[in-house]
Amino acid sequence: MLSLIVPTYNERENVRVLYRRTVEALDGEDFEIVFVDDSHDDTPDEIRRLAAEDSRVRLLHRMERGLATAVIDGFRIARGDMLAVIDGDLQHPPEILANLLRVQRETRADLVVPSRYIAGGDPGGLSWPRRVLSLGGRALAHILLRESRATTDPMSGCFIVSRAAAVPILNTRPKGFKILLELMVRGNVQRTVDVPYAFAARDAGQSKLGWKTQADYLRQLLDLVTVNPDNTRFFLFALIGGTGVAVNAALFALMTSGYFDLVPYGALLASLIASHVALLWNFIWNTSITWRDRFRADQIWRHAFRYLVVAEFGALLTALVLLMLRGIGVEFNLLDQLVGILAGVLFTYRLNDRWTFLQHAPALQTERTMRR
């Protein structure tokens, strides 16, 4: 049985349309529709009228507000072994549900996500400001949360998941509104499959996206970073790298405002000194915080040499990415450099984690029996 969870907040105009399109899309399937409603208008009255007409419609009316907690509360009372989530604003077309269900049965995936960002997908229902916010949120999730990289659209509010995969989050109360991220980080998701879809424009009601919602998303990301030690380690690495950039810039500005302006190639010399001081700064803090559990004082020179090699490769990769982007016609200096820096950060983190601060398994000790 499929349980469709529909969180609603003042969506009276959309409820009956969503119901009708869902029934048509899932014709022949065993399903229920669970509306979890936080409205302060007459949306729950409209849902009650639908429930009186069709026993497959159920209503949970709450006195709190929160998209992620609404979905979890819906999961708790759902009767199906498969759980689906779709927004009540019709920007996720109900017609995609049948395809998601078919793909899940064919692949036996724990999670099936409709994606706007693969071939055949289209984010066209988003305004340009919302599209920029969506892409930025997607990039942040992919950078900070390794689990989110299993899908091209971790910001999606629509998906199908098995109950077994969702069980670990049923007793949580997420701080944000992106329930898919909670599910991927805290849930028991082993296999994820993306399916292309076109994001529709809103026909009725008003968007709930505001500054508070965006702030909640950032808080949610920071909360989820702490769940997986690998994510926490990368976050610390990136944070320390940011302070290193500040050290580099400040020292370079200080040196080029005085004596170094008077000597040949002074700016180049100042740049090299500032870069390597910042490198030393990063090394000290990364050994003290990021990889302190793996750092060995008796191997400090090996750690330092490998860290230097990785940093130089990272700088080379940043330059190569910039040149590659120029080669394909993307000529935006700051954007090209930022993309190169991102590639370099991901590369250097992975290589430092797997090589510079490699955690060796303890050597096996052979037990000897002493005979008298």
C-alpha positions in Angstrom: 0.0 0.0 0.0 1.2 3.5 -0.8 0.6 6.3 1.7 0.8 9.8 0.2 1.7 12.5 2.7 0.5 16.0 1.7 1.6 18.8 4.1 -0.7 21.8 3.7 -0.7 25.3 5.0 -3.5 27.6 3.7 -4.0 25.6 0.4 -7.8 25.5 0.2 -7.8 26.3 -3.5 -5.5 23.4 -4.3 -6.7 20.6 -2.1 -9.6 19.3 -4.3 -7.6 19.6 -7.5 -4.7 17.7 -6.0 -7.0 15.0 -4.8 -8.7 14.6 -8.2 -5.4 14.4 -10.1 -3.9 12.0 -7.6 -6.8 9.6 -7.8 -6.6 9.7 -11.6 -2.8 9.1 -11.5 -3.0 6.2 -9.1 -5.9 4.5 -10.7 -5.7 0.8 -9.9 -3.3 1.2 -7.0 -3.9 0.6 -3.3 -3.3 4.0 -1.7 -4.3 6.5 0.9 -3.9 10.3 1.0 -2.9 11.7 4.4 -3.2 15.5 4.6 -1.2 17.0 7.5 -2.6 20.4 7.8 -1.2 23.4 9.8 -3.6 26.0 8.3 -5.5 28.8 10.0 -8.0 29.2 7.2 -10.7 26.8 6.1 -8.4 24.3 4.4 -9.1 21.6 7.0 -12.8 21.9 6.3 -12.3 21.3 2.6 -10.2 18.2 3.5 -12.9 16.9 5.9 -15.4 17.2 3.0 -13.1 15.1 0.8 -12.7 12.5 3.6 -16.5 12.2 3.9 -16.6 11.5 0.2 -13.6 9.1 0.0 -12.4 6.9 2.9 -8.9 6.9 1.4 -8.5 10.5 2.5 -7.4 11.2 6.0 -6.7 14.4 7.9 -4.2 15.2 10.7 -4.8 18.8 11.7 -2.1 20.2 13.9 -1.7 23.4 16.1 2.0 23.8 15.1 3.7 24.7 11.9 6.7 23.0 10.2 7.0 21.2 6.9 9.5 18.5 8.0 7.7 17.7 11.2 4.4 17.6 9.3 5.8 14.9 7.0 7.2 12.9 10.0 3.8 13.1 11.8 2.2 11.9 8.6 4.7 9.0 8.4 3.8 8.0 11.9 0.1 7.5 11.2 0.5 6.2 7.6 -0.6 2.6 7.0 1.4 1.9 3.8 4.7 0.1 3.4 5.7 2.7 0.9 5.6 6.4 1.8 5.3 9.2 -0.7 5.5 13.0 -0.1 4.2 15.7 -2.3 3.6 19.4 -1.7 0.1 20.8 -1.5 0.7 23.6 -3.9 0.7 21.4 -7.1 4.2 22.4 -8.1 4.9 18.7 -7.9 2.5 17.3 -10.5 0.6 14.3 -8.9 0.9 12.6 -12.3 4.6 11.7 -11.5 3.5 9.5 -8.6 2.7 6.5 -10.8 6.1 6.7 -12.5 7.9 7.0 -9.2 6.1 3.9 -7.9 6.9 2.0 -11.1 10.6 2.9 -10.9 10.7 1.9 -7.2 9.2 -1.5 -8.1 11.6 -2.1 -11.0 14.8 -1.0 -9.1 13.9 -2.0 -5.5 15.4 1.4 -4.5 14.9 2.6 -0.9 14.3 6.1 -2.2 13.1 7.5 -5.5 13.5 11.2 -6.1 12.0 13.3 -9.0 14.8 15.6 -10.1 14.7 18.9 -11.9 18.4 18.7 -12.6 18.9 15.6 -14.8 18.2 15.0 -18.5 14.5 15.4 -19.1 14.0 17.5 -15.9 13.0 21.1 -15.8 13.0 23.7 -12.9 10.9 26.0 -15.0 8.2 26.5 -12.4 10.7 28.5 -10.3 11.1 32.3 -10.6 14.6 33.4 -11.3 15.2 34.5 -7.6 13.9 31.1 -6.4 15.9 29.2 -9.0 19.1 30.9 -7.7 18.2 30.1 -4.1 17.4 26.5 -5.1 20.8 26.1 -6.9 22.6 27.7 -4.0 20.9 25.4 -1.5 21.6 22.4 -3.6 25.3 23.3 -3.9 25.6 23.8 -0.1 23.9 20.5 0.6 26.2 18.6 -1.8 29.3 20.3 -0.3 28.5 19.8 3.3 26.5 16.5 3.3 28.1 13.5 1.6 24.8 11.6 1.7 23.0 14.3 -0.3 25.2 13.6 -3.3 23.2 10.4 -4.0 20.6 12.6 -5.7 20.9 15.5 -8.1 18.0 17.2 -6.4 18.4 17.1 -2.6 16.2 20.1 -2.2 13.2 18.2 -3.6 10.0 18.2 -1.5 8.7 15.1 -3.4 9.8 11.5 -3.2 8.9 7.9 -2.5 10.7 6.0 0.3 10.2 2.6 1.9 8.9 2.6 5.5 12.0 0.6 6.5 14.3 3.4 5.3 12.2 6.0 7.1 12.0 4.3 10.5 15.1 6.0 12.0 13.7 9.5 11.6 10.2 8.8 13.0 11.2 10.0 16.5 13.1 13.1 15.4 11.9 16.7 15.3 13.9 18.4 12.5 14.7 22.1 12.7 14.3 22.9 9.0 11.9 22.2 6.2 13.9 19.9 3.9 12.7 16.5 5.0 14.6 14.7 2.2 17.9 15.8 3.6 16.9 14.5 7.1 15.9 11.2 5.5 19.1 10.8 3.5 21.4 11.7 6.5 19.5 10.1 9.4 17.5 7.4 7.6 18.4 3.9 6.5 18.7 4.7 2.8 21.0 2.4 0.9 20.0 3.0 -2.7 18.6 6.2 -4.3 17.3 6.6 -7.9 16.5 9.9 -9.6 13.6 10.3 -12.1 13.3 13.4 -14.3 10.3 15.7 -13.9 9.2 19.3 -14.7 8.6 21.5 -11.7 5.3 23.3 -12.3 4.3 27.0 -11.7 2.0 27.7 -8.7 -1.6 28.3 -9.8 -3.2 29.2 -6.5 -2.2 30.3 -3.0 1.0 32.0 -2.0 4.6 30.8 -1.7 5.7 30.1 1.9 9.4 30.8 1.1 10.8 33.7 3.1 13.9 34.8 4.9 13.0 32.8 8.0 12.6 29.7 5.9 16.1 30.2 4.4 17.6 30.8 7.8 15.9 27.6 9.0 17.5 25.7 6.1 21.0 26.9 7.1 20.4 25.9 10.7 19.2 22.5 9.4 22.4 22.0 7.4 24.6 22.9 10.3 22.6 20.4 12.5 22.9 17.6 10.0 26.6 18.2 9.5 27.2 16.9 13.0 25.4 13.6 12.4 28.1 12.0 10.3 31.8 12.4 11.5 33.0 12.6 7.8 30.7 15.6 7.2 31.8 17.3 10.4 35.5 16.8 9.4 34.9 18.4 6.0 33.0 21.3 7.5 35.9 22.0 9.8 38.4 21.7 7.0 36.4 24.2 4.9 36.0 26.6 7.8 39.7 26.6 8.6 40.4 27.1 4.9 38.2 30.2 5.0 40.3 31.6 7.9 43.4 30.8 5.9 42.1 32.9 3.0 41.7 35.8 5.4 45.2 35.4 6.7 46.6 35.2 3.2 44.8 38.4 2.1 45.7 40.3 5.2 49.4 39.4 5.1 49.6 40.2 1.4 48.0 43.6 1.8 50.3 44.4 4.7 53.5 43.4 2.8 52.5 45.2 -0.4 51.7 48.4 1.4 55.4 48.9 2.4 58.8 47.6 1.7 57.8 44.9 -0.9 56.6 47.6 -3.2 60.2 48.9 -3.5 61.9 45.6 -4.6 61.8 43.9 -7.9 59.0 41.3 -8.2 58.0 42.4 -4.7 54.3 41.6 -5.2 55.2 38.1 -6.4 57.4 37.5 -3.4 54.8 38.9 -1.0 52.2 36.5 -2.6 54.4 33.5 -2.2 55.2 34.4 1.5 51.5 35.1 2.3 50.4 31.8 0.6 52.8 29.7 2.5 52.1 31.4 5.9 48.4 30.7 5.3 49.3 27.1 4.4 51.2 26.8 7.7 48.2 28.3 9.5 45.8 25.8 7.9 48.2 22.9 8.7 48.4 23.8 12.4 44.7 24.2 12.8 43.8 21.1 10.8 46.2 18.9 12.8 44.8 20.5 16.0 41.1 20.2 15.2 40.1 18.5 11.9 42.4 15.4 12.1 43.5 15.6 15.7 42.4 12.0 16.2 44.9 10.9 13.5 47.7 13.3 14.0 50.9 11.8 15.4 53.5 14.1 16.7 56.3 11.7 15.9 55.3 11.8 12.2 54.8 15.6 12.0 57.3 16.0 9.1 55.7 13.3 7.1 52.3 14.9 7.7 53.7 18.4 6.8 55.3 17.2 3.6 52.2 15.4 2.4 50.0 18.3 3.3 52.3 20.6 1.3 52.2 18.3 -1.7 48.4 18.1 -1.6 48.1 21.9 -1.2 50.2 22.4 -4.3 48.2 19.9 -6.3 45.0 21.7 -5.1 46.4 25.1 -6.3 47.2 23.5 -9.7 43.7 21.9 -10.0 42.1 25.3 -9.2 44.1 26.9 -12.1 43.3 24.0 -14.5 39.6 24.2 -13.7 39.7 28.0 -14.4 41.5 27.3 -17.7 39.0 24.6 -18.7 36.1 26.9 -18.1 37.7 29.6 -20.2 38.3 27.0 -22.9 34.6 26.2 -23.1 33.6 29.9 -23.3 32.7 30.6 -19.6 34.7 33.8 -19.0 33.6 35.2 -15.7 36.7 35.7 -13.7 35.3 35.5 -10.1 32.9 32.7 -11.0 35.6 30.7 -12.7 38.0 31.1 -9.8 35.3 30.1 -7.2 34.4 27.0 -9.2 38.1 26.2 -9.3 38.5 26.8 -5.6 35.6 24.5 -4.8 37.1 21.7 -6.9 40.4 22.3 -5.2 38.8 22.2 -1.7 37.0 18.9 -2.5 40.2 17.4 -3.9 42.5 18.4 -1.2 40.1 17.4 1.6 39.8 13.9 0.1 43.5 13.4 -0.5 44.4 14.7 3.0 41.8 12.4 4.5 43.0 9.4 2.5 46.7 10.0 2.4 48.1 12.8 4.6 46.3 11.7 7.7 45.6 8.1 6.8 44.4 6.1 9.7 46.2 2.8 9.8 44.7 -0.2 11.4 46.6 -1.3 14.5 49.1 -4.0 13.7 48.2 -7.5 14.8 50.3 -8.7 17.6 51.3 -12.4 17.5 50.7 -14.0 20.9 53.5 -16.3 22.1 53.1 -18.9 24.7 56.0 -19.2 27.0 56.9 -22.7 28.1 58.6 -23.4 31.3 
